[in-house]
Amino acid sequence: MDMLMIVFRTALKERVHELLRTSGVMAYTEFPQISGTGQSGTTEGSSFYAGGNSVILVSLDPVQRDTVADSVKTWIAEAQHAGWVKPAIRIFSWPCIQLI
């Protein structure tokens, strides 16, 4: 199993949830309204990014992990091809062992 941490602008929540559903992910933990600073600037106290970030943690087998990653990569490529601003989303993965 792998743990995915998906960090994204809260304004993208509906699209991220849709990508998870279409990838077969039905269970996850979400932390809404997280503040932080990254490549695209700060999310706390900014009128431009007033919604902040959200974080989703989900434990997946490698096949489903790759399905989610591929779905997000496709979405980003479509956005860039259409001339949209690249969606503010990052995915991180690390090995995960369920103990209990």
Backbone atoms as SQL, in Angstrom:
CREATE TABLE atoms (id INTEGER PRIMARY KEY, chain TEXT, resi INTEGER, resn TEXT, atom TEXT, x REAL, y REAL, z REAL);
INSERT INTO atoms VALUES
  (1, 'A', 1, 'MET', 'N', 0.848, -1.180, 0.000),
  (2, 'A', 1, 'MET', 'CA', 0.000, 0.000, 0.000),
  (3, 'A', 1, 'MET', 'C', 0.893, 1.243, 0.000),
  (4, 'A', 2, 'ASP', 'N', 0.322, 2.306, -0.537),
  (5, 'A', 2, 'ASP', 'CA', 0.981, 3.608, -0.532),
  (6, 'A', 2, 'ASP', 'C', 0.016, 4.637, 0.020),
  (7, 'A', 3, 'MET', 'N', 0.560, 5.619, 0.705),
  (8, 'A', 3, 'MET', 'CA', -0.228, 6.744, 1.182),
  (9, 'A', 3, 'MET', 'C', -0.042, 7.879, 0.192),
  (10, 'A', 4, 'LEU', 'N', -1.147, 8.405, -0.313),
  (11, 'A', 4, 'LEU', 'CA', -1.104, 9.591, -1.157),
  (12, 'A', 4, 'LEU', 'C', -1.514, 10.790, -0.323),
  (13, 'A', 5, 'MET', 'N', -0.795, 11.876, -0.489),
  (14, 'A', 5, 'MET', 'CA', -1.191, 13.150, 0.083),
  (15, 'A', 5, 'MET', 'C', -1.428, 14.078, -1.101),
  (16, 'A', 6, 'ILE', 'N', -2.666, 14.492, -1.257),
  (17, 'A', 6, 'ILE', 'CA', -3.051, 15.367, -2.353),
  (18, 'A', 6, 'ILE', 'C', -3.295, 16.749, -1.760),
  (19, 'A', 7, 'VAL', 'N', -2.497, 17.721, -2.180),
  (20, 'A', 7, 'VAL', 'CA', -2.613, 19.096, -1.692),
  (21, 'A', 7, 'VAL', 'C', -3.123, 19.939, -2.852),
  (22, 'A', 8, 'PHE', 'N', -4.210, 20.684, -2.626),
  (23, 'A', 8, 'PHE', 'CA', -4.818, 21.432, -3.723),
  (24, 'A', 8, 'PHE', 'C', -5.549, 22.661, -3.205),
  (25, 'A', 9, 'ARG', 'N', -5.712, 23.645, -4.088),
  (26, 'A', 9, 'ARG', 'CA', -6.509, 24.819, -3.742),
  (27, 'A', 9, 'ARG', 'C', -7.937, 24.354, -3.464),
  (28, 'A', 10, 'THR', 'N', -8.506, 24.841, -2.401),
  (29, 'A', 10, 'THR', 'CA', -9.846, 24.432, -2.006),
  (30, 'A', 10, 'THR', 'C', -10.869, 24.706, -3.109),
  (31, 'A', 11, 'ALA', 'N', -10.627, 25.708, -3.927),
  (32, 'A', 11, 'ALA', 'CA', -11.539, 26.012, -5.032),
  (33, 'A', 11, 'ALA', 'C', -11.635, 24.857, -6.027),
  (34, 'A', 12, 'LEU', 'N', -10.675, 23.945, -6.022),
  (35, 'A', 12, 'LEU', 'CA', -10.662, 22.802, -6.939),
  (36, 'A', 12, 'LEU', 'C', -11.313, 21.556, -6.337),
  (37, 'A', 13, 'LYS', 'N', -11.906, 21.689, -5.172),
  (38, 'A', 13, 'LYS', 'CA', -12.427, 20.542, -4.420),
  (39, 'A', 13, 'LYS', 'C', -13.366, 19.655, -5.237),
  (40, 'A', 14, 'GLU', 'N', -14.333, 20.243, -5.910),
  (41, 'A', 14, 'GLU', 'CA', -15.294, 19.434, -6.665),
  (42, 'A', 14, 'GLU', 'C', -14.600, 18.616, -7.747),
  (43, 'A', 15, 'ARG', 'N', -13.666, 19.220, -8.457),
  (44, 'A', 15, 'ARG', 'CA', -12.952, 18.509, -9.528),
  (45, 'A', 15, 'ARG', 'C', -12.072, 17.406, -8.955),
  (46, 'A', 16, 'VAL', 'N', -11.390, 17.670, -7.849),
  (47, 'A', 16, 'VAL', 'CA', -10.542, 16.652, -7.219),
  (48, 'A', 16, 'VAL', 'C', -11.405, 15.486, -6.746),
  (49, 'A', 17, 'HIS', 'N', -12.537, 15.773, -6.129),
  (50, 'A', 17, 'HIS', 'CA', -13.445, 14.703, -5.691),
  (51, 'A', 17, 'HIS', 'C', -13.939, 13.887, -6.882),
  (52, 'A', 18, 'GLU', 'N', -14.239, 14.562, -7.983),
  (53, 'A', 18, 'GLU', 'CA', -14.680, 13.866, -9.190),
  (54, 'A', 18, 'GLU', 'C', -13.577, 12.942, -9.722),
  (55, 'A', 19, 'LEU', 'N', -12.342, 13.430, -9.750),
  (56, 'A', 19, 'LEU', 'CA', -11.220, 12.601, -10.206),
  (57, 'A', 19, 'LEU', 'C', -11.035, 11.376, -9.315),
  (58, 'A', 20, 'LEU', 'N', -11.208, 11.548, -8.013),
  (59, 'A', 20, 'LEU', 'CA', -11.098, 10.409, -7.098),
  (60, 'A', 20, 'LEU', 'C', -12.210, 9.398, -7.357),
  (61, 'A', 21, 'ARG', 'N', -13.444, 9.881, -7.509),
  (62, 'A', 21, 'ARG', 'CA', -14.578, 8.976, -7.788),
  (63, 'A', 21, 'ARG', 'C', -14.361, 8.190, -9.075),
  (64, 'A', 22, 'THR', 'N', -13.967, 8.885, -10.144),
  (65, 'A', 22, 'THR', 'CA', -13.781, 8.200, -11.427),
  (66, 'A', 22, 'THR', 'C', -12.579, 7.265, -11.400),
  (67, 'A', 23, 'SER', 'N', -11.685, 7.450, -10.427),
  (68, 'A', 23, 'SER', 'CA', -10.540, 6.546, -10.247),
  (69, 'A', 23, 'SER', 'C', -10.875, 5.393, -9.309),
  (70, 'A', 24, 'GLY', 'N', -12.120, 5.359, -8.819),
  (71, 'A', 24, 'GLY', 'CA', -12.549, 4.275, -7.948),
  (72, 'A', 24, 'GLY', 'C', -12.229, 4.466, -6.475),
  (73, 'A', 25, 'VAL', 'N', -11.836, 5.667, -6.085),
  (74, 'A', 25, 'VAL', 'CA', -11.513, 5.949, -4.681),
  (75, 'A', 25, 'VAL', 'C', -12.788, 6.391, -3.976),
  (76, 'A', 26, 'MET', 'N', -13.205, 5.620, -2.981),
  (77, 'A', 26, 'MET', 'CA', -14.446, 5.934, -2.270),
  (78, 'A', 26, 'MET', 'C', -14.213, 6.304, -0.809),
  (79, 'A', 27, 'ALA', 'N', -13.001, 6.088, -0.306),
  (80, 'A', 27, 'ALA', 'CA', -12.720, 6.379, 1.103),
  (81, 'A', 27, 'ALA', 'C', -11.405, 7.142, 1.211),
  (82, 'A', 28, 'TYR', 'N', -11.446, 8.245, 1.941),
  (83, 'A', 28, 'TYR', 'CA', -10.251, 9.062, 2.153),
  (84, 'A', 28, 'TYR', 'C', -10.491, 9.977, 3.344),
  (85, 'A', 29, 'THR', 'N', -9.447, 10.636, 3.785),
  (86, 'A', 29, 'THR', 'CA', -9.539, 11.628, 4.853),
  (87, 'A', 29, 'THR', 'C', -9.179, 12.972, 4.267),
  (88, 'A', 30, 'GLU', 'N', -10.020, 13.968, 4.549),
  (89, 'A', 30, 'GLU', 'CA', -9.779, 15.301, 3.994),
  (90, 'A', 30, 'GLU', 'C', -9.625, 16.322, 5.119),
  (91, 'A', 31, 'PHE', 'N', -8.629, 17.176, 4.958),
  (92, 'A', 31, 'PHE', 'CA', -8.393, 18.300, 5.860),
  (93, 'A', 31, 'PHE', 'C', -8.700, 19.574, 5.066),
  (94, 'A', 32, 'PRO', 'N', -9.848, 20.186, 5.299),
  (95, 'A', 32, 'PRO', 'CA', -10.198, 21.398, 4.537),
  (96, 'A', 32, 'PRO', 'C', -9.549, 22.638, 5.136),
  (97, 'A', 33, 'GLN', 'N', -9.432, 23.646, 4.306),
  (98, 'A', 33, 'GLN', 'CA', -8.991, 24.976, 4.742),
  (99, 'A', 33, 'GLN', 'C', -7.657, 24.966, 5.489),
  (100, 'A', 34, 'ILE', 'N', -6.637, 24.431, 4.839),
  (101, 'A', 34, 'ILE', 'CA', -5.280, 24.422, 5.390),
  (102, 'A', 34, 'ILE', 'C', -4.537, 25.625, 4.825),
  (103, 'A', 35, 'SER', 'N', -3.809, 26.337, 5.651),
  (104, 'A', 35, 'SER', 'CA', -3.035, 27.469, 5.140),
  (105, 'A', 35, 'SER', 'C', -1.595, 27.037, 4.916),
  (106, 'A', 36, 'GLY', 'N', -0.906, 27.758, 4.043),
  (107, 'A', 36, 'GLY', 'CA', 0.479, 27.423, 3.763),
  (108, 'A', 36, 'GLY', 'C', 1.089, 28.362, 2.743),
  (109, 'A', 37, 'THR', 'N', 2.367, 28.148, 2.481),
  (110, 'A', 37, 'THR', 'CA', 3.109, 28.925, 1.506),
  (111, 'A', 37, 'THR', 'C', 3.866, 27.961, 0.612),
  (112, 'A', 38, 'GLY', 'N', 3.821, 28.203, -0.698),
  (113, 'A', 38, 'GLY', 'CA', 4.506, 27.322, -1.639),
  (114, 'A', 38, 'GLY', 'C', 4.948, 28.075, -2.870),
  (115, 'A', 39, 'GLN', 'N', 5.143, 27.341, -3.961),
  (116, 'A', 39, 'GLN', 'CA', 5.624, 27.934, -5.205),
  (117, 'A', 39, 'GLN', 'C', 4.710, 29.024, -5.730),
  (118, 'A', 40, 'SER', 'N', 3.415, 28.868, -5.520),
  (119, 'A', 40, 'SER', 'CA', 2.471, 29.853, -6.051),
  (120, 'A', 40, 'SER', 'C', 2.094, 30.914, -5.019),
  (121, 'A', 41, 'GLY', 'N', 2.811, 30.959, -3.902),
  (122, 'A', 41, 'GLY', 'CA', 2.570, 31.992, -2.898),
  (123, 'A', 41, 'GLY', 'C', 1.850, 31.466, -1.672),
  (124, 'A', 42, 'THR', 'N', 1.421, 32.396, -0.844),
  (125, 'A', 42, 'THR', 'CA', 0.756, 32.050, 0.402),
  (126, 'A', 42, 'THR', 'C', -0.748, 31.901, 0.193),
  (127, 'A', 43, 'THR', 'N', -1.377, 31.097, 1.032),
  (128, 'A', 43, 'THR', 'CA', -2.825, 30.940, 0.945),
  (129, 'A', 43, 'THR', 'C', -3.525, 31.621, 2.112),
  (130, 'A', 44, 'GLU', 'N', -2.780, 32.021, 3.099),
  (131, 'A', 44, 'GLU', 'CA', -3.393, 32.595, 4.298),
  (132, 'A', 44, 'GLU', 'C', -3.513, 34.104, 4.180),
  (133, 'A', 45, 'GLY', 'N', -4.733, 34.610, 4.334),
  (134, 'A', 45, 'GLY', 'CA', -4.947, 36.045, 4.363),
  (135, 'A', 45, 'GLY', 'C', -4.844, 36.726, 3.011),
  (136, 'A', 46, 'SER', 'N', -4.826, 35.974, 1.934),
  (137, 'A', 46, 'SER', 'CA', -4.723, 36.555, 0.599),
  (138, 'A', 46, 'SER', 'C', -6.106, 36.636, -0.032),
  (139, 'A', 47, 'SER', 'N', -6.455, 37.793, -0.551),
  (140, 'A', 47, 'SER', 'CA', -7.772, 37.915, -1.163),
  (141, 'A', 47, 'SER', 'C', -7.852, 37.125, -2.463),
  (142, 'A', 48, 'PHE', 'N', -6.720, 36.938, -3.171),
  (143, 'A', 48, 'PHE', 'CA', -6.733, 36.199, -4.431),
  (144, 'A', 48, 'PHE', 'C', -6.980, 34.711, -4.196),
  (145, 'A', 49, 'TYR', 'N', -6.378, 34.168, -3.150),
  (146, 'A', 49, 'TYR', 'CA', -6.554, 32.756, -2.821),
  (147, 'A', 49, 'TYR', 'C', -7.250, 32.620, -1.467),
  (148, 'A', 50, 'ALA', 'N', -8.348, 33.308, -1.313),
  (149, 'A', 50, 'ALA', 'CA', -9.033, 33.355, -0.020),
  (150, 'A', 50, 'ALA', 'C', -9.481, 31.984, 0.463),
  (151, 'A', 51, 'GLY', 'N', -9.660, 31.016, -0.447),
  (152, 'A', 51, 'GLY', 'CA', -10.140, 29.703, -0.058),
  (153, 'A', 51, 'GLY', 'C', -9.115, 28.818, 0.599),
  (154, 'A', 52, 'GLY', 'N', -7.850, 29.143, 0.495),
  (155, 'A', 52, 'GLY', 'CA', -6.807, 28.328, 1.099),
  (156, 'A', 52, 'GLY', 'C', -6.602, 27.014, 0.364),
  (157, 'A', 53, 'ASN', 'N', -5.976, 26.071, 1.029),
  (158, 'A', 53, 'ASN', 'CA', -5.697, 24.747, 0.488),
  (159, 'A', 53, 'ASN', 'C', -6.501, 23.701, 1.234),
  (160, 'A', 54, 'SER', 'N', -6.601, 22.536, 0.638),
  (161, 'A', 54, 'SER', 'CA', -7.138, 21.353, 1.300),
  (162, 'A', 54, 'SER', 'C', -6.134, 20.229, 1.096),
  (163, 'A', 55, 'VAL', 'N', -6.183, 19.243, 1.977),
  (164, 'A', 55, 'VAL', 'CA', -5.299, 18.081, 1.895),
  (165, 'A', 55, 'VAL', 'C', -6.154, 16.829, 2.014),
  (166, 'A', 56, 'ILE', 'N', -5.919, 15.879, 1.120),
  (167, 'A', 56, 'ILE', 'CA', -6.570, 14.577, 1.188),
  (168, 'A', 56, 'ILE', 'C', -5.491, 13.532, 1.392),
  (169, 'A', 57, 'LEU', 'N', -5.715, 12.649, 2.362),
  (170, 'A', 57, 'LEU', 'CA', -4.860, 11.484, 2.577),
  (171, 'A', 57, 'LEU', 'C', -5.658, 10.252, 2.204),
  (172, 'A', 58, 'VAL', 'N', -5.035, 9.367, 1.418),
  (173, 'A', 58, 'VAL', 'CA', -5.718, 8.143, 1.012),
  (174, 'A', 58, 'VAL', 'C', -4.693, 7.038, 0.833),
  (175, 'A', 59, 'SER', 'N', -5.002, 5.870, 1.391),
  (176, 'A', 59, 'SER', 'CA', -4.147, 4.691, 1.273),
  (177, 'A', 59, 'SER', 'C', -4.647, 3.842, 0.111),
  (178, 'A', 60, 'LEU', 'N', -3.755, 3.562, -0.842),
  (179, 'A', 60, 'LEU', 'CA', -4.144, 2.850, -2.059),
  (180, 'A', 60, 'LEU', 'C', -3.126, 1.789, -2.434),
  (181, 'A', 61, 'ASP', 'N', -3.595, 0.773, -3.176),
  (182, 'A', 61, 'ASP', 'CA', -2.646, -0.182, -3.743),
  (183, 'A', 61, 'ASP', 'C', -1.945, 0.511, -4.924),
  (184, 'A', 62, 'PRO', 'N', -0.806, -0.016, -5.368),
  (185, 'A', 62, 'PRO', 'CA', -0.038, 0.665, -6.418),
  (186, 'A', 62, 'PRO', 'C', -0.812, 0.915, -7.718),
  (187, 'A', 63, 'VAL', 'N', -1.677, -0.004, -8.113),
  (188, 'A', 63, 'VAL', 'CA', -2.435, 0.186, -9.352),
  (189, 'A', 63, 'VAL', 'C', -3.379, 1.371, -9.215),
  (190, 'A', 64, 'GLN', 'N', -4.109, 1.432, -8.105),
  (191, 'A', 64, 'GLN', 'CA', -5.050, 2.539, -7.912),
  (192, 'A', 64, 'GLN', 'C', -4.306, 3.861, -7.691),
  (193, 'A', 65, 'ARG', 'N', -3.167, 3.795, -7.020),
  (194, 'A', 65, 'ARG', 'CA', -2.326, 4.994, -6.852),
  (195, 'A', 65, 'ARG', 'C', -1.968, 5.579, -8.208),
  (196, 'A', 66, 'ASP', 'N', -1.527, 4.705, -9.116),
  (197, 'A', 66, 'ASP', 'CA', -1.140, 5.157, -10.450),
  (198, 'A', 66, 'ASP', 'C', -2.341, 5.672, -11.243),
  (199, 'A', 67, 'THR', 'N', -3.506, 5.070, -11.035),
  (200, 'A', 67, 'THR', 'CA', -4.726, 5.531, -11.707),
  (201, 'A', 67, 'THR', 'C', -5.054, 6.960, -11.288),
  (202, 'A', 68, 'VAL', 'N', -4.966, 7.233, -9.994),
  (203, 'A', 68, 'VAL', 'CA', -5.229, 8.587, -9.497),
  (204, 'A', 68, 'VAL', 'C', -4.198, 9.562, -10.069),
  (205, 'A', 69, 'ALA', 'N', -2.921, 9.196, -10.000),
  (206, 'A', 69, 'ALA', 'CA', -1.866, 10.082, -10.504),
  (207, 'A', 69, 'ALA', 'C', -2.043, 10.355, -11.993),
  (208, 'A', 70, 'ASP', 'N', -2.366, 9.335, -12.766),
  (209, 'A', 70, 'ASP', 'CA', -2.565, 9.508, -14.203),
  (210, 'A', 70, 'ASP', 'C', -3.763, 10.409, -14.497),
  (211, 'A', 71, 'SER', 'N', -4.831, 10.271, -13.709),
  (212, 'A', 71, 'SER', 'CA', -6.010, 11.126, -13.891),
  (213, 'A', 71, 'SER', 'C', -5.671, 12.593, -13.658),
  (214, 'A', 72, 'VAL', 'N', -4.898, 12.853, -12.616),
  (215, 'A', 72, 'VAL', 'CA', -4.514, 14.235, -12.310),
  (216, 'A', 72, 'VAL', 'C', -3.565, 14.766, -13.380),
  (217, 'A', 73, 'LYS', 'N', -2.617, 13.944, -13.825),
  (218, 'A', 73, 'LYS', 'CA', -1.690, 14.375, -14.882),
  (219, 'A', 73, 'LYS', 'C', -2.446, 14.712, -16.165),
  (220, 'A', 74, 'THR', 'N', -3.435, 13.901, -16.511),
  (221, 'A', 74, 'THR', 'CA', -4.249, 14.157, -17.706),
  (222, 'A', 74, 'THR', 'C', -5.006, 15.471, -17.563),
  (223, 'A', 75, 'TRP', 'N', -5.591, 15.695, -16.392),
  (224, 'A', 75, 'TRP', 'CA', -6.315, 16.941, -16.125),
  (225, 'A', 75, 'TRP', 'C', -5.391, 18.149, -16.286),
  (226, 'A', 76, 'ILE', 'N', -4.190, 18.071, -15.729),
  (227, 'A', 76, 'ILE', 'CA', -3.235, 19.179, -15.833),
  (228, 'A', 76, 'ILE', 'C', -2.856, 19.415, -17.296),
  (229, 'A', 77, 'ALA', 'N', -2.596, 18.342, -18.043),
  (230, 'A', 77, 'ALA', 'CA', -2.230, 18.471, -19.459),
  (231, 'A', 77, 'ALA', 'C', -3.369, 19.098, -20.260),
  (232, 'A', 78, 'GLU', 'N', -4.606, 18.689, -19.982),
  (233, 'A', 78, 'GLU', 'CA', -5.767, 19.266, -20.669),
  (234, 'A', 78, 'GLU', 'C', -5.894, 20.747, -20.358),
  (235, 'A', 79, 'ALA', 'N', -5.649, 21.110, -19.109),
  (236, 'A', 79, 'ALA', 'CA', -5.753, 22.510, -18.705),
  (237, 'A', 79, 'ALA', 'C', -4.713, 23.347, -19.439),
  (238, 'A', 80, 'GLN', 'N', -3.487, 22.862, -19.513),
  (239, 'A', 80, 'GLN', 'CA', -2.436, 23.615, -20.194),
  (240, 'A', 80, 'GLN', 'C', -2.704, 23.692, -21.692),
  (241, 'A', 81, 'HIS', 'N', -3.200, 22.619, -22.273),
  (242, 'A', 81, 'HIS', 'CA', -3.489, 22.596, -23.704),
  (243, 'A', 81, 'HIS', 'C', -4.609, 23.586, -24.046),
  (244, 'A', 82, 'ALA', 'N', -5.552, 23.725, -23.157),
  (245, 'A', 82, 'ALA', 'CA', -6.679, 24.630, -23.390),
  (246, 'A', 82, 'ALA', 'C', -6.335, 26.084, -23.057),
  (247, 'A', 83, 'GLY', 'N', -5.101, 26.311, -22.595),
  (248, 'A', 83, 'GLY', 'CA', -4.682, 27.665, -22.264),
  (249, 'A', 83, 'GLY', 'C', -5.068, 28.122, -20.874),
  (250, 'A', 84, 'TRP', 'N', -5.556, 27.207, -20.048),
  (251, 'A', 84, 'TRP', 'CA', -5.914, 27.558, -18.678),
  (252, 'A', 84, 'TRP', 'C', -4.654, 27.659, -17.833),
  (253, 'A', 85, 'VAL', 'N', -4.815, 28.247, -16.687),
  (254, 'A', 85, 'VAL', 'CA', -3.731, 28.263, -15.717),
  (255, 'A', 85, 'VAL', 'C', -3.586, 26.849, -15.160),
  (256, 'A', 86, 'LYS', 'N', -2.360, 26.399, -14.994),
  (257, 'A', 86, 'LYS', 'CA', -2.111, 25.061, -14.448),
  (258, 'A', 86, 'LYS', 'C', -2.776, 24.939, -13.078),
  (259, 'A', 87, 'PRO', 'N', -3.593, 23.910, -12.859),
  (260, 'A', 87, 'PRO', 'CA', -4.256, 23.745, -11.559),
  (261, 'A', 87, 'PRO', 'C', -3.239, 23.652, -10.411),
  (262, 'A', 88, 'ALA', 'N', -3.553, 24.296, -9.297),
  (263, 'A', 88, 'ALA', 'CA', -2.679, 24.289, -8.119),
  (264, 'A', 88, 'ALA', 'C', -2.935, 23.013, -7.327),
  (265, 'A', 89, 'ILE', 'N', -2.229, 21.947, -7.711),
  (266, 'A', 89, 'ILE', 'CA', -2.389, 20.646, -7.059),
  (267, 'A', 89, 'ILE', 'C', -1.049, 19.928, -7.072),
  (268, 'A', 90, 'ARG', 'N', -0.762, 19.236, -5.989),
  (269, 'A', 90, 'ARG', 'CA', 0.439, 18.410, -5.881),
  (270, 'A', 90, 'ARG', 'C', 0.036, 17.083, -5.252),
  (271, 'A', 91, 'ILE', 'N', 0.711, 16.013, -5.675),
  (272, 'A', 91, 'ILE', 'CA', 0.478, 14.694, -5.086),
  (273, 'A', 91, 'ILE', 'C', 1.813, 14.135, -4.624),
  (274, 'A', 92, 'PHE', 'N', 1.827, 13.648, -3.387),
  (275, 'A', 92, 'PHE', 'CA', 3.005, 13.017, -2.810),
  (276, 'A', 92, 'PHE', 'C', 2.639, 11.594, -2.415),
  (277, 'A', 93, 'SER', 'N', 3.609, 10.692, -2.457),
  (278, 'A', 93, 'SER', 'CA', 3.339, 9.283, -2.145),
  (279, 'A', 93, 'SER', 'C', 4.489, 8.726, -1.323),
  (280, 'A', 94, 'TRP', 'N', 4.139, 7.862, -0.378),
  (281, 'A', 94, 'TRP', 'CA', 5.145, 7.131, 0.389),
  (282, 'A', 94, 'TRP', 'C', 4.572, 5.794, 0.813),
  (283, 'A', 95, 'PRO', 'N', 5.437, 4.820, 1.120),
  (284, 'A', 95, 'PRO', 'CA', 4.953, 3.499, 1.541),
  (285, 'A', 95, 'PRO', 'C', 4.098, 3.591, 2.799),
  (286, 'A', 96, 'CYS', 'N', 3.097, 2.740, 2.872),
  (287, 'A', 96, 'CYS', 'CA', 2.149, 2.773, 3.982),
  (288, 'A', 96, 'CYS', 'C', 1.848, 1.351, 4.429),
  (289, 'A', 97, 'ILE', 'N', 1.959, 1.103, 5.709),
  (290, 'A', 97, 'ILE', 'CA', 1.629, -0.197, 6.280),
  (291, 'A', 97, 'ILE', 'C', 0.540, 0.001, 7.330),
  (292, 'A', 98, 'GLN', 'N', -0.580, -0.682, 7.180),
  (293, 'A', 98, 'GLN', 'CA', -1.635, -0.596, 8.177),
  (294, 'A', 98, 'GLN', 'C', -1.254, -1.488, 9.358),
  (295, 'A', 99, 'LEU', 'N', -1.204, -0.916, 10.546),
  (296, 'A', 99, 'LEU', 'CA', -0.807, -1.658, 11.746),
  (297, 'A', 99, 'LEU', 'C', -1.996, -2.237, 12.486),
  (298, 'A', 100, 'ILE', 'N', -3.121, -1.561, 12.451),
  (299, 'A', 100, 'ILE', 'CA', -4.303, -2.046, 13.181),
  (300, 'A', 100, 'ILE', 'C', -5.500, -2.026, 12.251);
